[in-house]
Amino acid sequence: MKLNYLFIYLFIHLLISKVKEDPSPLLHYMMSVIKKTIEN
């Protein structure tokens, strides 16, 4: 479980840095999917 959360954290961090460079609907969609995954 901890490895999964670590992977998710790194993935979100990567997405955030990408969003700062070039915002795109796809990245925002992926972020919402990850948030739903964390909540469930």
C-alpha positions in Angstrom: 0.0 0.0 0.0 2.7 2.5 0.9 4.4 1.9 -2.5 1.1 2.7 -4.2 0.7 5.9 -2.3 4.3 6.8 -3.1 3.7 6.2 -6.8 0.6 8.3 -6.7 2.3 11.1 -4.9 5.2 11.2 -7.4 2.7 11.0 -10.3 0.7 13.9 -8.9 3.9 15.9 -8.4 4.9 15.2 -12.0 1.5 16.3 -13.2 1.6 19.5 -11.2 4.9 20.5 -12.7 3.6 19.7 -16.1 0.5 21.8 -15.5 2.6 24.8 -14.5 4.5 24.5 -17.8 1.6 23.7 -20.1 -2.0 23.4 -18.7 -4.2 20.9 -20.5 -7.6 19.4 -19.9 -6.2 15.9 -20.0 -3.9 16.6 -17.0 -6.8 18.0 -15.1 -8.9 14.9 -15.9 -6.1 12.6 -14.8 -5.8 14.6 -11.5 -9.5 14.1 -10.8 -9.3 10.4 -11.6 -6.4 10.1 -9.1 -8.3 12.0 -6.4 -11.3 9.7 -6.9 -8.9 6.7 -6.6 -7.4 8.0 -3.3 -10.9 8.7 -1.9 -12.1 5.2 -2.6 
